[in-house]
Amino acid sequence: MLWALDETALDLFARRPVRGFLTGLSFLDAPAGRTQRTSAGSSKPSAKSSDGYHPRQVVELCGAADTPKMEILLHVVAAFLTRSMDGSDDQHATERVFLFDHEYEASAPRLLELVASRLKTKASDDDDTPEAAAERWKTVAQQAMERVMVCHCRDTFHWLATLNHIHFQLLEAASARKRSRLESNGCSRLAIMRQLRSNACLGCDSDAAGI
């Protein structure tokens, strides 16, 4: 990537190549990615890595009072939590979700059910009985839900303070991961500190989603 003369480091960070995120809900994914025609003539979101939602994008769900907006959000959360999981374990997944639920509408059992259902479609269960497979999916889904932080804010000031706290949490997590990668590559601590200082303010963790 070339650094344009009129852009800041934050601008460069924002336009870096990233893997798009698709929710699996066609009415949400269609505006964010190219669609392709199926054999039945209907359209569905394409699976290109560049398609989908990228960091720093904001999506607003609008609808009447009886629109199941929280149910939609829980589907999005489940899709994000499981996008890098193969259905067998939670060891390599790094996605984190911060769910602001000021009206206490989110249901943990429902989210667990959605995550387990998505894992079921990804896993290979040739060697498991249905009971054993269901128990394994539930265990892995519970591990995935540990990467969800639910926030209940009393007012606007509490919400802003929470956002600020999360922002610095993500910066520290990104710096720790970068330090670990550099140390594993044999870099000296001085080189690590210089490189971290030059990149510390580029932005938040791209593997986190704010909803």
SULCOR-V512353 format. One record per residue. N is the residue number from 1. RES is the residue in one small letter. PSI is psi in degrees with one decimal (none if undefined). BURIAL is I if it has 9 or more other C-alpha atoms within 8 Angstrom, else O. Layout:
# SULCOR-V512353
((N;RES;PSI;BURIAL) (N;RES;PSI;BURIAL))
This chain:
# SULCOR-V512353
((1;m;134.4;O) (2;l;142.0;O) (3;w;114.3;O) (4;a;150.1;O) (5;l;-25.9;O) (6;d;16.0;O) (7;e;152.9;I) (8;t;173.4;O) (9;a;-35.1;O) (10;l;-38.2;I) (11;d;-43.5;O) (12;l;-41.9;I) (13;f;-40.5;I) (14;a;-29.2;O) (15;r;12.6;O) (16;r;154.9;O) (17;p;128.9;O) (18;v;162.5;O) (19;r;120.7;O) (20;g;156.6;I) (21;f;121.4;I) (22;l;136.4;I) (23;t;-21.1;I) (24;g;-5.7;O) (25;l;113.7;O) (26;s;-37.0;I) (27;f;-20.4;O) (28;l;-35.6;O) (29;d;-28.0;I) (30;a;-44.5;I) (31;p;-21.6;O) (32;a;-16.1;I) (33;g;164.2;I) (34;r;147.9;I) (35;t;152.4;I) (36;q;150.5;O) (37;r;138.7;I) (38;t;172.9;O) (39;s;-25.0;O) (40;a;-3.5;O) (41;g;-7.7;O) (42;s;168.1;O) (43;s;150.6;O) (44;k;155.3;I) (45;p;142.7;I) (46;s;164.8;I) (47;a;17.8;O) (48;k;140.5;O) (49;s;-24.7;O) (50;s;-14.3;O) (51;d;165.8;I) (52;g;-173.3;I) (53;y;141.6;I) (54;h;163.5;I) (55;p;144.2;O) (56;r;-1.0;O) (57;q;146.1;O) (58;v;132.7;O) (59;v;130.4;O) (60;e;128.8;O) (61;l;122.2;O) (62;c;149.5;O) (63;g;174.4;O) (64;a;173.6;O) (65;a;-30.1;O) (66;d;8.4;O) (67;t;128.7;O) (68;p;65.5;O) (69;k;-39.9;I) (70;m;-37.3;O) (71;e;-40.2;O) (72;i;-44.8;O) (73;l;-38.6;I) (74;l;-36.1;I) (75;h;-40.8;I) (76;v;-42.9;I) (77;v;-45.6;I) (78;a;-39.9;I) (79;a;-40.6;I) (80;f;-40.3;I) (81;l;-32.5;I) (82;t;6.4;I) (83;r;-25.8;O) (84;s;15.4;O) (85;m;146.3;I) (86;d;3.9;I) (87;g;-8.5;I) (88;s;-29.1;I) (89;d;174.5;O) (90;d;16.6;I) (91;q;-35.7;O) (92;h;-0.5;O) (93;a;135.5;I) (94;t;-4.7;O) (95;e;135.0;I) (96;r;145.9;I) (97;v;134.2;I) (98;f;110.7;I) (99;l;114.6;I) (100;f;106.7;I) (101;d;77.7;I) (102;h;-24.3;I) (103;e;10.7;O) (104;y;48.9;O) (105;e;-19.7;O) (106;a;141.6;O) (107;s;116.1;O) (108;a;-43.7;O) (109;p;-37.4;O) (110;r;-42.5;O) (111;l;-41.3;I) (112;l;-41.1;I) (113;e;-42.2;O) (114;l;-42.1;I) (115;v;-45.5;I) (116;a;-37.7;I) (117;s;-40.8;O) (118;r;-38.5;I) (119;l;-35.2;I) (120;k;-37.7;I) (121;t;-19.4;O) (122;k;-25.4;O) (123;a;156.2;I) (124;s;119.1;O) (125;d;30.5;O) (126;d;-31.8;O) (127;d;2.5;O) (128;d;148.3;O) (129;t;158.4;O) (130;p;-37.6;O) (131;e;-43.7;O) (132;a;-40.0;O) (133;a;-43.2;I) (134;a;-39.3;O) (135;e;-38.4;O) (136;r;-43.4;I) (137;w;-40.7;I) (138;k;-40.9;I) (139;t;-45.6;O) (140;v;-37.4;I) (141;a;-39.0;I) (142;q;-37.3;I) (143;q;-40.6;I) (144;a;-35.9;I) (145;m;-14.8;I) (146;e;-14.0;O) (147;r;12.8;I) (148;v;128.7;I) (149;m;118.6;I) (150;v;129.1;O) (151;c;131.4;I) (152;h;112.1;I) (153;c;138.5;I) (154;r;-38.1;O) (155;d;-175.4;O) (156;t;-40.4;O) (157;f;-39.1;O) (158;h;-39.4;I) (159;w;-45.3;I) (160;l;-39.7;O) (161;a;-38.2;O) (162;t;-43.4;I) (163;l;-42.9;O) (164;n;-41.3;O) (165;h;-44.9;O) (166;i;-39.7;O) (167;h;-48.3;I) (168;f;-29.5;O) (169;q;-45.6;O) (170;l;-38.1;I) (171;l;-43.0;I) (172;e;-39.7;O) (173;a;-41.4;I) (174;a;-40.4;I) (175;s;-38.4;I) (176;a;-41.3;O) (177;r;-41.5;O) (178;k;-40.6;I) (179;r;-40.6;I) (180;s;-41.7;O) (181;r;-42.3;O) (182;l;-38.8;I) (183;e;-36.9;I) (184;s;-20.6;O) (185;n;6.2;O) (186;g;16.2;O) (187;c;150.6;I) (188;s;161.8;O) (189;r;-33.8;O) (190;l;-45.4;O) (191;a;-36.5;O) (192;i;-49.0;I) (193;m;-38.9;O) (194;r;-41.6;O) (195;q;-39.3;O) (196;l;-40.1;I) (197;r;-33.1;O) (198;s;-19.3;O) (199;n;1.3;O) (200;a;-27.0;I) (201;c;19.0;O) (202;l;-32.6;O) (203;g;-175.1;O) (204;c;175.9;O) (205;d;122.8;I) (206;s;-9.1;O) (207;d;19.3;O) (208;a;147.3;I) (209;a;134.2;I) (210;g;127.1;O) (211;i;none;O))
